């Protein structure tokens, strides 16, 4: 286990923002825990990913310290694609279940003219066929911080079946394509904020069983 976070009223309903498609039930007030039970992939080597809780207990944030896709001088052939798959053990108070209602991603991109990049995320419950997918594309020239948000309509969310214990799987990928850009210049894409951390904030919605 890499990281365990405990908090009362963790992951409040819709995390302070209305979710398209209708309201969710009020959040529970009981204690919840989130544990990172597995983290695998080139974007999150062992010990480089953890989960923290926002001060207002309205979100959980996955933080990475090594998650950069890169092409150009000094880059390995496999560096153009980096990914991280995490299994999160989210324990909820009795009588409630939850679904992922969206996520916020932010980072930094430097892409030469002609280069492209993408950020893709999948999140789903262990053993469930329904997978929520989001993808954002980037095109050079660009050298700037970026932020993207996705929201899932209530009618499209996939709730954890009441009473069942399944891991929440989160799989994120960064990809950079050199295309016809200069091979003498570096292009890269990262979820790197100004303070050097790599963060994704996941939003949830609640449902009484």
C-alpha positions as CSV (number, residue, x, y, z in Angstrom):
1,X,0.0,0.0,0.0
2,X,1.5,3.3,-1.0
3,X,-0.7,5.8,0.7
4,X,-3.8,5.8,3.0
5,X,-5.9,8.9,3.7
6,X,-8.7,9.0,6.3
7,X,-11.3,11.7,6.6
8,X,-14.9,12.3,7.7
9,X,-17.3,13.4,5.0
10,X,-14.7,12.7,2.4
11,X,-15.7,13.4,-1.2
12,X,-18.8,15.6,-0.7
13,X,-21.5,15.6,-3.3
14,X,-20.5,17.1,-6.7
15,X,-17.5,18.8,-5.0
16,X,-19.1,22.2,-4.9
17,X,-20.2,22.3,-8.5
18,X,-23.6,21.2,-10.0
19,X,-23.3,18.1,-12.1
20,X,-25.1,18.2,-15.5
21,X,-28.2,16.0,-15.5
22,X,-29.6,16.7,-12.0
23,X,-28.7,16.8,-8.4
24,X,-27.1,14.0,-6.3
25,X,-28.1,12.9,-2.8
26,X,-26.6,14.8,0.1
27,X,-23.1,13.5,1.1
28,X,-22.7,11.2,4.0
29,X,-21.2,12.5,7.2
30,X,-19.5,9.2,8.3
31,X,-15.8,8.4,8.0
32,X,-14.4,7.3,4.7
33,X,-10.9,6.0,3.7
34,X,-9.0,6.0,0.4
35,X,-6.0,3.8,-0.1
36,X,-3.8,3.5,-3.1
37,X,-3.4,-0.3,-3.3
38,X,-1.6,-0.4,-6.6
39,X,0.1,2.0,-9.0
40,X,1.7,0.7,-12.1
41,X,3.0,2.3,-15.3
42,X,5.8,4.4,-16.7
43,X,4.2,7.6,-15.4
44,X,4.1,6.5,-11.8
45,X,7.1,4.4,-10.8
46,X,6.9,3.0,-7.3
47,X,6.6,5.6,-4.6
48,X,5.8,8.5,-7.0
49,X,2.0,8.6,-6.6
50,X,-0.3,9.4,-3.7
51,X,-3.8,10.5,-2.8
52,X,-4.7,13.5,-0.7
53,X,-7.9,15.1,0.5
54,X,-8.9,18.7,-0.1
55,X,-9.1,20.9,2.9
56,X,-12.9,21.2,2.5
57,X,-13.3,17.4,2.0
58,X,-14.9,18.0,-1.3
59,X,-12.4,16.2,-3.6
60,X,-9.6,13.7,-3.7
61,X,-6.4,14.5,-5.6
62,X,-4.0,12.1,-7.2
63,X,-0.5,13.6,-7.2
64,X,2.4,12.3,-9.3
65,X,6.0,13.3,-9.2
66,X,7.2,11.7,-12.5
67,X,4.7,11.9,-15.3
68,X,6.1,13.5,-18.5
69,X,5.8,12.3,-22.1
70,X,8.6,13.6,-24.3
71,X,10.2,13.4,-27.8
72,X,13.4,14.9,-29.2
73,X,17.0,15.0,-28.2
74,X,17.7,13.0,-25.0
75,X,14.3,11.2,-25.0
76,X,14.1,7.4,-25.1
77,X,12.1,5.8,-27.9
78,X,9.4,4.8,-25.3
79,X,9.2,8.3,-23.7
80,X,6.6,9.5,-26.2
81,X,3.9,7.7,-24.2
82,X,3.6,7.6,-20.4
83,X,0.7,6.1,-18.4
84,X,-0.3,5.3,-14.9
85,X,-3.0,2.8,-13.7
86,X,-4.0,3.1,-10.1
87,X,-6.4,0.9,-8.0
88,X,-8.0,2.9,-5.3
89,X,-9.8,1.3,-2.3
90,X,-12.5,3.7,-1.4
91,X,-14.6,2.8,1.6
92,X,-17.9,4.6,2.0
93,X,-20.2,4.9,5.0
94,X,-23.1,2.4,5.3
95,X,-26.1,3.3,3.2
96,X,-24.3,5.2,0.5
97,X,-22.6,4.6,-2.8
98,X,-20.8,6.9,-5.3
99,X,-19.9,7.5,-8.9
100,X,-17.2,9.6,-10.6
101,X,-18.9,12.7,-11.9
102,X,-15.9,14.3,-13.5
103,X,-12.3,15.2,-13.1
104,X,-9.9,18.2,-13.4
105,X,-6.5,17.8,-15.1
106,X,-3.8,20.4,-15.3
107,X,-0.2,20.6,-16.4
108,X,2.3,22.2,-18.8
109,X,2.9,21.6,-22.5
110,X,5.7,22.6,-24.8
111,X,5.1,21.4,-28.3
112,X,7.1,22.4,-31.4
113,X,5.2,23.5,-34.5
114,X,3.9,20.3,-36.1
115,X,4.0,18.3,-32.9
116,X,0.8,17.1,-31.2
117,X,-0.1,15.6,-27.9
118,X,-3.0,14.1,-26.0
119,X,-4.1,13.4,-22.4
120,X,-6.5,10.5,-22.0
121,X,-8.2,9.2,-18.8
122,X,-10.3,6.1,-18.1
123,X,-12.0,5.4,-14.8
124,X,-14.1,2.4,-13.9
125,X,-15.0,0.1,-11.0
126,X,-13.3,-3.3,-10.8
127,X,-15.3,-5.9,-12.7
128,X,-17.7,-3.3,-14.3
129,X,-18.1,-3.1,-18.1
130,X,-18.9,0.6,-18.0
131,X,-15.8,2.8,-18.5
132,X,-15.9,6.6,-18.4
133,X,-13.4,8.0,-20.9
134,X,-12.1,11.6,-21.5
135,X,-9.5,12.8,-24.1
136,X,-8.0,16.1,-24.8
137,X,-5.7,17.0,-27.8
138,X,-2.9,19.5,-28.0
139,X,-1.3,21.0,-31.1
140,X,2.0,22.9,-31.4
141,X,3.3,25.5,-31.4
142,X,2.4,26.0,-27.7
143,X,4.3,26.6,-24.5
144,X,2.0,27.2,-21.7
145,X,0.2,25.8,-18.7
146,X,-3.0,23.9,-19.4
147,X,-6.1,22.9,-17.6
148,X,-9.0,20.7,-18.7
149,X,-12.2,19.6,-17.0
150,X,-14.8,17.0,-17.8
151,X,-18.2,16.4,-16.3
152,X,-20.4,13.4,-16.6
153,X,-24.2,13.7,-16.7
154,X,-26.0,11.9,-13.9
155,X,-27.8,9.7,-16.4
156,X,-24.4,8.6,-17.7
157,X,-22.6,7.9,-14.5
158,X,-21.8,4.4,-13.3
159,X,-22.4,4.0,-9.6
160,X,-20.7,1.4,-7.5
161,X,-23.4,-1.3,-6.7
162,X,-24.7,-0.8,-3.2
163,X,-22.9,-3.0,-0.7
164,X,-20.2,-4.2,-3.0
165,X,-16.5,-3.7,-2.5
166,X,-14.7,-3.0,-5.7
167,X,-11.6,-0.9,-6.4
168,X,-11.9,2.3,-8.4
169,X,-9.5,2.0,-11.3
170,X,-8.0,5.2,-12.7
171,X,-5.9,4.9,-15.9
172,X,-4.3,8.1,-17.3
173,X,-2.1,8.5,-20.4
174,X,0.1,11.3,-21.8
175,X,1.3,11.0,-25.4
176,X,3.4,13.3,-27.6
177,X,3.9,12.8,-31.4
178,X,6.8,14.4,-33.2
179,X,5.2,14.2,-36.6
180,X,6.9,16.7,-39.0
181,X,8.3,19.0,-36.2
182,X,12.0,19.6,-35.9
183,X,13.9,16.5,-34.7
184,X,16.4,18.8,-33.0
185,X,13.9,20.3,-30.5
186,X,12.2,18.8,-27.5
187,X,8.5,18.6,-27.2
188,X,6.8,17.4,-24.0
189,X,3.5,17.2,-22.2
190,X,3.1,16.8,-18.4
191,X,0.5,17.2,-15.7
192,X,3.0,19.6,-14.0
193,X,1.6,22.5,-12.1
194,X,3.6,25.6,-11.2
195,X,4.8,24.1,-8.0
196,X,6.1,21.0,-9.7
197,X,3.4,18.6,-8.6
198,X,1.4,16.5,-11.0
199,X,-2.3,16.5,-10.0
200,X,-5.7,15.3,-11.1
201,X,-8.7,16.1,-9.0
202,X,-11.6,13.6,-9.2
203,X,-15.2,14.7,-8.6
204,X,-17.9,12.4,-7.3
205,X,-21.6,12.3,-6.8
206,X,-23.5,10.4,-4.1
207,X,-26.5,8.1,-4.0
208,X,-28.4,6.7,-1.0
209,X,-28.8,2.9,-1.2
